[in-house]
């Protein structure tokens, strides 16, 4: 007979999610300052998307691997917590090193390392909520994570501004040098990240694999022992390879923008990967981690496939906002592209405050979202929040006074809190416990792929359609949020 996971207390859920505040310190410092660092070290606005590609590409590779390993890990420290510890150490070191990068390419390399480290810590946090909470408490658990993400990001996003305005640390520097205010913000953020994750490691316990098996719902039992389906990998490899080859030929023959090489490379790489998976399948070598992850990609639950579309449009919008808000606000609202000018750096600092504001509103939204879910259901609540985000991004084009840009941050905050909680609440009950980590990692594909696409095409679109005006990247993001909201209606789940 299936056992039910016991209800956890408020403080048990609090402690379990507290470390996510630290993770967000790293994430928010990265999102709010890396474009500024790139521009300071000599990157032009249209180079920024391709430099940012390291972050989502790293997540695409790292998260399913970490998920697969954490599903199969059991040590004296537990199942997910060893990855919290290792990732926190690496992320803290990366935050100390990143703002001291002497050249643009070293900074781009450090972004890659830092994002990989953040992913090692972040991915198991999602799986931990699914592991430790029963169906009734999972929405609360993910909302608590959203709350801590908001709280952490309020402080982290505002740190450069705080260093300047509270502690008198300069926010300007000679050409090619990172301001001291940014450096000290990264140092402080790294220390907080390590301490917060350490609190969750010390204060949280995990169920053993045997206990999790006892809690498994009947409709999910036995999946790991089923005869594997035969996947037509050759067909998918051919489709991906042909598309990648056509894009490569088009870029070469017609001298199109270099960002499209990324799309071609991704499609050709995926073609090769699934061709290898096909070889392993044909030779009955299907027990290794590589094949298991690829197989799970092609056999993911239907709910996960439908949520993938929602995630795609949601994260395309977010990535457009993260990489273009600084250049959009400084050029459109402050009227400058000179990274050494006071106007530019004042505008960049204000963007940090805006990012802190939307995370603050996200923390507030995380408190109200469970009540909204009770009134209109998970799907209805998520659609409403995504539409609030759409209106917020579109409004940047119509608000002339930068001091009023905090108002759209309310909508962004509700969208952000919702994106970080409700899709996972809908998904977690469709996943078997022994594959919670790997499926959460695969779900990250639909966060990463739109970011890679944004890095490939947003610069192209801005240059050729919008006269290289970054403000229109935010407009595109608003439209993408609308498409995400419409896609929620297609999701079929037993969680209402």
C-alpha positions, 0 to 999 in steps of 0.5 A: 500500500502506498504511503503518504509523505507527511506534512512538513512544518512551515519552518521545515519548508523554510529551511529547505528553500532558504538556500535558494536565496543564496543561489539567486544572489549569484544569478541576479548579480550575473543577470544584472551586471554581466552585460555591463562588464562586457560593454566595459571591456569593449563589447558592442551592443550587438555582440552582447547576445553571442557573448551571453550564449555561454550561460544557457548553453552551460545549463543545457549540458550541466542540468540533466547530467547533474539531475541524472547523477543526483537521482543515483547518489546517496551519501552520508550527506544525502542525495541532493545536498552534496551537489548543493555544497560542491556547487556553492563552493565553485560559484563563490569562487567564480563570483570572486574572480569574474569582476577581475577579468582583465579582458572581454574573452576572459570575462566570457569564459568566467561567465561559462564557469560561473553559470556551470557552478550555479547550475550544479547547485540550482538543479537539485533544489528543484528536485528536492521539493519534489522529493520531500513534499507531498502533492498538497504542499508542492505548490507551497514549496515552489512558491517559497522558493520564489519568495527566497529568489525574490528576497535574494535578488532584491539585495543582489540586484541593488548591491552595486547601487548600495555600494555607491550610495551607502558606502561611497564606493565609486561606480565609475572607472577608467575605460576598460576597467570594472568599477569598484562598486561592481567588484565589491558587490560580487564579493559580498554576493559570493559570501552570502551565497555560500552561507545561505546554501550551507544553512539548507545543507545543515537544516534539511534532511532527505528521504532515502531512495527506499523511502521514496519508493514507498511514497511513489504513486501507483500510476508511476511505479514500475516505469524504470523496469519497463521494456524501453520503447524503440525510438526512431533516432535516425529520423530525428537525426536526419531532420535536425541535420538537414535543418542545421545544414540548410542554415549553415549553407544560407549563412555562408552563401548569403553572408548572413549574421554570425549569430545564425552559426549558433543555430546551425551548430546546435542542430548539427550537434543534436543530430550527431548526439541522437545518432550516437543514441541510435547506435547504442540502441541498435547494439543493446547498449542502453544502460549508460547515463548518456543513453538514459538521458537522451531516451528520457528526452524522447519519452518525457510525460505528455504534461511535460511536453505541453509545459515545454511550449509555455516555458519556451515563450516565457524564457525567451521573453525573460532572456530578452529582458535580461540582456537588453534592459541595460542597453535599452534603458541607457539608450532610450531613457538616458540617451547615451551609449557611452559606457564611460559617461555618468549618464550611462552608469547612472542608468545602469545602476537604475536598471539594478534597482529595477531588477531588485524591484521586480524581484521584490514584487516577486517575493510579494507575489509568491505570498499571493499566488497560492491564494490566486491558485485556489480561486482560478486554478494553477493554469488560470493563475499562471496565464494571468501572471504571464499577461501581467508580464507581457503588459509590463515589458510592452510598457517600456516603449511608452514610458518616457520618464525612467523614474516611472519604470518601477511600475512595470516591475510589478507585472514582471514580478508576478510573472517571474514568481509564477514562472518559478513555481507554477510550471513545476507544481504542474509538472512534479506530480507527473514525474517518477521519484527515481527520475525526478532529478533527470526530468527536472534537468531535461525540463531545463532544456525548455528554459535554455533553448529559447535563451540560445535562440534569443542569443542567435536572433535578437541581435539580427532582428534588432539590426535589420528590423529596428535600426539596432534599438534595444528597446524593441527587444523588450517589446518582442519579449512582451509579445512572447509573454502573450504567446506563453499565456495562450499556450497554458490552455493546452496543458493537461494535468491532474493538478488543477 
